[in-house]
C-alpha cells in the first residue's frame, strides 16, 4: 500500500507549477520568519497548497507541500526557547518543523495510507505541562481531540494520549 500512496504523492508534484496558482497569502510568524502560502488548482483531485518559509533576509529556507486545499498551521515558542511551525504536509497527519534547525518530522499513522487517518486542523501548545492538543477528525468522521507529550518536539515519534 505504501508504494501506491508514495506514487500518488509524487504524481502531485507536476501541479506545483506557477501557472496553477490561483491564490497567495503572506504571513509573519511569531518567530520573525515570513511564510508564503500558495494555492494550486488541480484537476480530478482536491486543490493543493505549498508554504515557503523565508528568513528575515527573504532567503527561501524550506518548502512544505501539502496534499490538500487548505493549509492550517500554528507557530509556537516552546519551553526549550525554539520556535516551531506545526502544520500538515499530509492532511491525515501533522508536521513539526523546528524553525531554528529546520529539522522536520511528519506524524502520521499507517491508516493514512488506506485513506482512513486522522485529519488535524488545530493545534494548541500548553507550555506549563509541555502538551500539544490537537483537534481534527477521522477521515470523513467525527471530530476528535488528541493530546501529545510535547516535551521533546524534535522527537521522531510523539507519545499520544486520548482526551
Phi and psi restraints in degrees (value plus and minus 20) as a CYANA .aco file:
   2 UNK   PHI     -80.3   -40.3
   2 UNK   PSI     -61.1   -21.1
   3 UNK   PHI     -81.2   -41.2
   3 UNK   PSI     -63.7   -23.7
   4 UNK   PHI     -84.0   -44.0
   4 UNK   PSI     -62.7   -22.7
   5 UNK   PHI     -85.5   -45.5
   5 UNK   PSI     -63.3   -23.3
   6 UNK   PHI     -80.1   -40.1
   6 UNK   PSI     -61.2   -21.2
   7 UNK   PHI     -82.9   -42.9
   7 UNK   PSI     -61.0   -21.0
   8 UNK   PHI     -78.5   -38.5
   8 UNK   PSI     -66.5   -26.5
   9 UNK   PHI     -86.4   -46.4
   9 UNK   PSI     -65.3   -25.3
  10 UNK   PHI     -81.5   -41.5
  10 UNK   PSI     -55.8   -15.8
  11 UNK   PHI     -85.2   -45.2
  11 UNK   PSI     -44.8    -4.8
  12 UNK   PHI     -91.8   -51.8
  12 UNK   PSI     -42.0    -2.0
  13 UNK   PHI     -74.9   -34.9
  13 UNK   PSI     -53.2   -13.2
  14 UNK   PHI     -84.9   -44.9
  14 UNK   PSI     -38.5     1.5
  15 UNK   PHI    -107.7   -67.7
  15 UNK   PSI     -30.1     9.9
  16 UNK   PHI    -100.8   -60.8
  16 UNK   PSI      45.7    85.7
  17 UNK   PHI    -142.2  -102.2
  17 UNK   PSI     117.8   157.8
  18 UNK   PHI     -73.2   -33.2
  18 UNK   PSI     -50.1   -10.1
  19 UNK   PHI     -89.3   -49.3
  19 UNK   PSI     -35.9     4.1
  20 UNK   PHI    -114.5   -74.5
  20 UNK   PSI     -23.1    16.9
  21 UNK   PHI     -92.5   -52.5
  21 UNK   PSI     110.9   150.9
  22 UNK   PHI    -140.0  -100.0
  22 UNK   PSI     -25.7    14.3
  23 UNK   PHI    -181.9  -141.9
  23 UNK   PSI     126.0   166.0
  24 UNK   PHI    -155.3  -115.3
  24 UNK   PSI     123.7   163.7
  25 UNK   PHI    -154.2  -114.2
  25 UNK   PSI     119.0   159.0
  26 UNK   PHI    -131.9   -91.9
  26 UNK   PSI     119.6   159.6
  27 UNK   PHI    -152.3  -112.3
  27 UNK   PSI     128.3   168.3
  28 UNK   PHI    -128.0   -88.0
  28 UNK   PSI      98.5   138.5
  29 UNK   PHI    -101.6   -61.6
  29 UNK   PSI     137.9   177.9
  30 UNK   PHI     -75.5   -35.5
  30 UNK   PSI     -48.3    -8.3
  31 UNK   PHI     -94.0   -54.0
  31 UNK   PSI     -31.8     8.2
  32 UNK   PHI      78.2   118.2
  32 UNK   PSI     -32.4     7.6
  33 UNK   PHI     -92.7   -52.7
  33 UNK   PSI     138.5   178.5
  34 UNK   PHI    -130.0   -90.0
  34 UNK   PSI     134.3   174.3
  35 UNK   PHI    -156.2  -116.2
  35 UNK   PSI     108.1   148.1
  36 UNK   PHI    -125.0   -85.0
  36 UNK   PSI     103.3   143.3
  37 UNK   PHI    -128.2   -88.2
  37 UNK   PSI     103.1   143.1
  38 UNK   PHI    -130.7   -90.7
  38 UNK   PSI     118.0   158.0
  39 UNK   PHI    -128.7   -88.7
  39 UNK   PSI     107.4   147.4
  40 UNK   PHI    -134.3   -94.3
  40 UNK   PSI     116.3   156.3
  41 UNK   PHI    -103.1   -63.1
  41 UNK   PSI     111.6   151.6
  42 UNK   PHI    -150.3  -110.3
  42 UNK   PSI     113.8   153.8
  43 UNK   PHI    -102.1   -62.1
  43 UNK   PSI     121.0   161.0
  44 UNK   PHI      40.6    80.6
  44 UNK   PSI       9.8    49.8
  45 UNK   PHI    -184.7  -144.7
  45 UNK   PSI     131.4   171.4
  46 UNK   PHI     -77.6   -37.6
  46 UNK   PSI     129.9   169.9
  47 UNK   PHI     -78.5   -38.5
  47 UNK   PSI     141.7   181.7
  48 UNK   PHI    -145.8  -105.8
  48 UNK   PSI     145.9   185.9
  49 UNK   PHI    -153.2  -113.2
  49 UNK   PSI     141.5   181.5
  50 UNK   PHI    -162.7  -122.7
  50 UNK   PSI     111.0   151.0
  51 UNK   PHI    -129.8   -89.8
  51 UNK   PSI     113.5   153.5
  52 UNK   PHI    -136.9   -96.9
  52 UNK   PSI     105.3   145.3
  53 UNK   PHI    -117.1   -77.1
  53 UNK   PSI     112.5   152.5
  54 UNK   PHI    -139.8   -99.8
  54 UNK   PSI     130.8   170.8
  55 UNK   PHI    -107.6   -67.6
  55 UNK   PSI    -192.5  -152.5
  56 UNK   PHI     -87.6   -47.6
  56 UNK   PSI     -35.9     4.1
  57 UNK   PHI    -120.5   -80.5
  57 UNK   PSI      -0.8    39.2
  58 UNK   PHI      39.8    79.8
  58 UNK   PSI       8.6    48.6
  59 UNK   PHI    -108.3   -68.3
  59 UNK   PSI     109.4   149.4
  60 UNK   PHI     -87.3   -47.3
  60 UNK   PSI      97.1   137.1
  61 UNK   PHI    -119.1   -79.1
  61 UNK   PSI     -60.8   -20.8
  62 UNK   PHI    -181.9  -141.9
  62 UNK   PSI     130.3   170.3
  63 UNK   PHI    -136.7   -96.7
  63 UNK   PSI     119.2   159.2
  64 UNK   PHI    -140.9  -100.9
  64 UNK   PSI      96.2   136.2
  65 UNK   PHI    -120.3   -80.3
  65 UNK   PSI     104.8   144.8
  66 UNK   PHI    -130.4   -90.4
  66 UNK   PSI     115.8   155.8
  67 UNK   PHI    -109.0   -69.0
  67 UNK   PSI      18.0    58.0
  68 UNK   PHI    -172.7  -132.7
  68 UNK   PSI     150.4   190.4
  69 UNK   PHI    -103.1   -63.1
  69 UNK   PSI     -29.7    10.3
  70 UNK   PHI    -139.8   -99.8
  70 UNK   PSI     147.4   187.4
  71 UNK   PHI    -156.8  -116.8
  71 UNK   PSI      55.6    95.6
  72 UNK   PHI     -91.3   -51.3
  72 UNK   PSI     125.5   165.5
  73 UNK   PHI    -181.1  -141.1
  73 UNK   PSI     145.5   185.5
  74 UNK   PHI    -167.4  -127.4
  74 UNK   PSI     131.6   171.6
  75 UNK   PHI    -138.5   -98.5
  75 UNK   PSI     108.9   148.9
  76 UNK   PHI    -148.3  -108.3
  76 UNK   PSI     135.5   175.5
  77 UNK   PHI    -125.0   -85.0
  77 UNK   PSI      97.4   137.4
  78 UNK   PHI     -99.1   -59.1
  78 UNK   PSI     143.4   183.4
  79 UNK   PHI     -84.2   -44.2
  79 UNK   PSI     -36.4     3.6
  80 UNK   PHI    -103.1   -63.1
  80 UNK   PSI     -15.5    24.5
  81 UNK   PHI      59.6    99.6
  81 UNK   PSI     -20.8    19.2
  82 UNK   PHI    -109.9   -69.9
  82 UNK   PSI     132.3   172.3
  83 UNK   PHI    -114.6   -74.6
  83 UNK   PSI     124.5   164.5
  84 UNK   PHI    -152.1  -112.1
  84 UNK   PSI     118.3   158.3
  85 UNK   PHI    -118.8   -78.8
  85 UNK   PSI     107.8   147.8
  86 UNK   PHI    -136.0   -96.0
  86 UNK   PSI     103.0   143.0
  87 UNK   PHI    -172.9  -132.9
  87 UNK   PSI    -174.4  -134.4
  88 UNK   PHI    -171.9  -131.9
  88 UNK   PSI      90.8   130.8
  89 UNK   PHI     -89.4   -49.4
  89 UNK   PSI     -67.3   -27.3
  90 UNK   PHI    -110.5   -70.5
  90 UNK   PSI     106.2   146.2
  91 UNK   PHI     -91.0   -51.0
  91 UNK   PSI     -29.7    10.3
  92 UNK   PHI    -122.7   -82.7
  92 UNK   PSI      21.5    61.5
  93 UNK   PHI     158.6   198.6
  93 UNK   PSI    -190.6  -150.6
  94 UNK   PHI    -161.9  -121.9
  94 UNK   PSI     139.2   179.2
  95 UNK   PHI    -137.3   -97.3
  95 UNK   PSI     115.1   155.1
  96 UNK   PHI    -133.1   -93.1
  96 UNK   PSI      98.3   138.3
  97 UNK   PHI    -135.6   -95.6
  97 UNK   PSI      98.3   138.3
  98 UNK   PHI     -95.4   -55.4
  98 UNK   PSI      98.1   138.1
  99 UNK   PHI    -101.8   -61.8
  99 UNK   PSI     -18.7    21.3
 100 UNK   PHI    -117.0   -77.0
 100 UNK   PSI     -66.0   -26.0
 101 UNK   PHI    -122.2   -82.2
 101 UNK   PSI     -36.4     3.6
 102 UNK   PHI      43.3    83.3
 102 UNK   PSI       4.2    44.2
 103 UNK   PHI     -94.0   -54.0
 103 UNK   PSI     113.2   153.2
 104 UNK   PHI    -144.8  -104.8
 104 UNK   PSI     114.7   154.7
 105 UNK   PHI    -148.4  -108.4
 105 UNK   PSI     110.2   150.2
 106 UNK   PHI    -119.4   -79.4
 106 UNK   PSI     110.5   150.5
 107 UNK   PHI    -133.7   -93.7
 107 UNK   PSI      82.7   122.7
 108 UNK   PHI    -154.5  -114.5
 108 UNK   PSI     138.4   178.4
 109 UNK   PHI    -118.2   -78.2
 109 UNK   PSI     141.4   181.4
 110 UNK   PHI     -81.5   -41.5
 110 UNK   PSI     -44.1    -4.1
 111 UNK   PHI     -86.2   -46.2
 111 UNK   PSI     -38.3     1.7
 112 UNK   PHI     -86.0   -46.0
 112 UNK   PSI     -47.2    -7.2
 113 UNK   PHI     -89.7   -49.7
 113 UNK   PSI     -37.0     3.0
 114 UNK   PHI    -123.9   -83.9
 114 UNK   PSI     -11.0    29.0
 115 UNK   PHI      41.2    81.2
 115 UNK   PSI      21.6    61.6
 116 UNK   PHI    -153.2  -113.2
 116 UNK   PSI      10.4    50.4
 117 UNK   PHI    -108.2   -68.2
 117 UNK   PSI    -199.0  -159.0
 118 UNK   PHI    -110.6   -70.6
 118 UNK   PSI     109.2   149.2
 119 UNK   PHI    -129.4   -89.4
 119 UNK   PSI      73.9   113.9
 120 UNK   PHI     -98.4   -58.4
 120 UNK   PSI     129.4   169.4
 121 UNK   PHI    -161.0  -121.0
 121 UNK   PSI     -19.0    21.0
 122 UNK   PHI    -171.0  -131.0
 122 UNK   PSI     114.1   154.1
 123 UNK   PHI    -150.0  -110.0
 123 UNK   PSI     115.2   155.2
 124 UNK   PHI    -150.3  -110.3
 124 UNK   PSI     109.1   149.1
 125 UNK   PHI    -123.1   -83.1
 125 UNK   PSI     110.3   150.3
 126 UNK   PHI    -129.3   -89.3
 126 UNK   PSI      87.2   127.2
 127 UNK   PHI     -86.3   -46.3
 127 UNK   PSI     -53.8   -13.8
 128 UNK   PHI     -78.7   -38.7
 128 UNK   PSI     -65.7   -25.7
 129 UNK   PHI    -133.5   -93.5
 129 UNK   PSI      -8.3    31.7
 130 UNK   PHI      32.2    72.2
 130 UNK   PSI      30.5    70.5
 131 UNK   PHI    -133.2   -93.2
 131 UNK   PSI     122.4   162.4
 132 UNK   PHI    -130.5   -90.5
 132 UNK   PSI      98.6   138.6
 133 UNK   PHI    -119.9   -79.9
 133 UNK   PSI     110.1   150.1
 134 UNK   PHI    -143.7  -103.7
 134 UNK   PSI     109.0   149.0
 135 UNK   PHI    -130.4   -90.4
 135 UNK   PSI     116.3   156.3
 136 UNK   PHI    -190.2  -150.2
 136 UNK   PSI    -180.9  -140.9
 137 UNK   PHI    -165.7  -125.7
 137 UNK   PSI     137.8   177.8
 138 UNK   PHI     -87.7   -47.7
 138 UNK   PSI     134.1   174.1
 139 UNK   PHI     -74.4   -34.4
 139 UNK   PSI      94.2   134.2
 140 UNK   PHI      38.6    78.6
 140 UNK   PSI      14.4    54.4
 141 UNK   PHI    -148.7  -108.7
 141 UNK   PSI    -180.3  -140.3
 142 UNK   PHI    -101.4   -61.4
 142 UNK   PSI     138.1   178.1
 143 UNK   PHI     -85.2   -45.2
 143 UNK   PSI     123.9   163.9
 144 UNK   PHI    -157.4  -117.4
 144 UNK   PSI     129.0   169.0
 145 UNK   PHI    -136.6   -96.6
 145 UNK   PSI     108.1   148.1
 146 UNK   PHI    -143.8  -103.8
 146 UNK   PSI     137.0   177.0
 147 UNK   PHI    -153.5  -113.5
 147 UNK   PSI     127.2   167.2
 148 UNK   PHI    -149.5  -109.5
 148 UNK   PSI     121.8   161.8
 149 UNK   PHI     -87.6   -47.6
 149 UNK   PSI      98.2   138.2
 150 UNK   PHI    -137.0   -97.0
 150 UNK   PSI       6.4    46.4
 151 UNK   PHI     -84.0   -44.0
 151 UNK   PSI     -56.0   -16.0
 152 UNK   PHI    -140.6  -100.6
 152 UNK   PSI      61.1   101.1
 153 UNK   PHI     -86.0   -46.0
 153 UNK   PSI     -38.3     1.7
 154 UNK   PHI    -105.5   -65.5
 154 UNK   PSI     -18.4    21.6
 155 UNK   PHI     -85.0   -45.0
 155 UNK   PSI     124.2   164.2
 156 UNK   PHI     -86.7   -46.7
 156 UNK   PSI     -56.3   -16.3
 157 UNK   PHI    -145.5  -105.5
 157 UNK   PSI     110.1   150.1
 158 UNK   PHI    -119.2   -79.2
 158 UNK   PSI     121.7   161.7
 159 UNK   PHI     -96.9   -56.9
 159 UNK   PSI     106.3   146.3
 160 UNK   PHI    -121.5   -81.5
 160 UNK   PSI     121.0   161.0
 161 UNK   PHI    -142.4  -102.4
 161 UNK   PSI     127.4   167.4
 162 UNK   PHI    -107.7   -67.7
 162 UNK   PSI     120.3   160.3
